[in-house]
Amino acid sequence: MNNSPRCDIFCNVIDNYGDVGVSWRLARQLANEFSCKVRLWVDDLQSFVKLCPEADVKLTVQRNRGVEIHLWCDTFEGVCAADFVIEAFACNMPDVYLAAMAARDKEPVWVNLEYLSAEAWIEGCHKLPSPKPPLTRYFFFPGFTRRTGGLLLEHDLLARRDEFQSDTVQQANYWKSLGIKTPDARTLKISMFAYENEALSALFDVWVHGCQPILCLVPEGRILPQVLHYFGNCTGLSSGVRHYLRGNLEVVVLSFVEQERYDELLWACDINFVRGEDSCVRAQWAGKPFVWQIYPQHDAVHRDKLQAFLDLYGRRLSLPVVQAMHDLWRIWNGESGGANVESSVCTAWLSTLTVREEWNEHATSWALELSKNTLALNLLDFFQEIGRIRAFEIEEQ
Ligand code: TRH
């Protein structure tokens, strides 16, 4: 892109990996696909290094994948503000930096990149200005419809996904890299990236006693203690791979991998359990059925968000698929409505298996449709749009 802007992205890590995950993905894309000079200011390098293991937690400034990564510390003395400033998730920009923005001859374009939601109201708030004299900040909402900012998608991701999914050699190499022999065709492959979850042991019970072999791949993380507890806290080590077997269920624990490699796990599995924001989007790009554990919020607003997504995603699905999906997702999000979790999980899971073919087809077309509206491109278009409006206003004066 000609005249690519210099971009600063600010990220305050609250907990988990979603905030830094989105910021890092966006930073890489702006730098590598649009030739922007990008600085990512992040206040927690310990979390960052999980996604980018080559990074060094001791360095306050470093370069990786074409991005300049800065530890966001208290002093911003002498800093020059960029042309395009992206504040991730209303993270409260430092005063010194705001002063540097105000001191520029040409006011930077400043957006607050919001959390992802499928709720209808975001269409009305997307791109709205919020004056912060002498500056103006704009709300920018990622989303699933054309009237929102869209989703983060690398230009070649779907092509790489298709190549992987149609190439048995790549898949065999992938399983080998995990230290696992290629699962046979009968085995249902499931990835499970999740928070603590009350329904886990009931779901595992169904899988243990089911008639189809299940390989469940669990990246290290918050659900792991529950998984280990289910298997009696034994070490489960065999040839360097942590795996557990009971009945028809085999669980393999995976190390947390760098961000670019997580996609392969989603592509290789038949059903993906994901959580938060970024992994949920990646599961949609994988074009496979998925089960979303939404990030729980104190005031329970996440329930409306979950429902809004279910409504949107389910619009073109037949009633049995919608029903199966709703039931399973609700249980997985702690909303079994007081019903016995064991029996509801069992019913919901069996229904899911019967509708899998239609869900699979929908997941593929859904990904294709979403791919027409991408966040990084929309952000850059918005940068240009504001530039044009401001130039026009100056001419008019
Ligand atoms: O970590 P999360 O639970 O993040 C959450 C949400 O984003 C939530 O909206 C936010 O408010 C909260 O944090 C503070 O889930 P998420 O969003 O899926 O982020 C996980 C990131 O980790 C994602 O970028 C994918 C990446 N990842 C890897 O890089 N390697 C791995 O092995 C795995 C399992 C994930």
Boltz pocket constraint, residues with backbone or C-beta under 6 A from the ligand:
constraints:
  - pocket:
      binder: B
      contacts: [[A, 14], [A, 15], [A, 16], [A, 17], [A, 18], [A, 19], [A, 21], [A, 22], [A, 50], [A, 51], [A, 115], [A, 193], [A, 219], [A, 220], [A, 255], [A, 256], [A, 257], [A, 258], [A, 259], [A, 260], [A, 262], [A, 275], [A, 276], [A, 277], [A, 278], [A, 279], [A, 280], [A, 295]]
      max_distance: 6.0
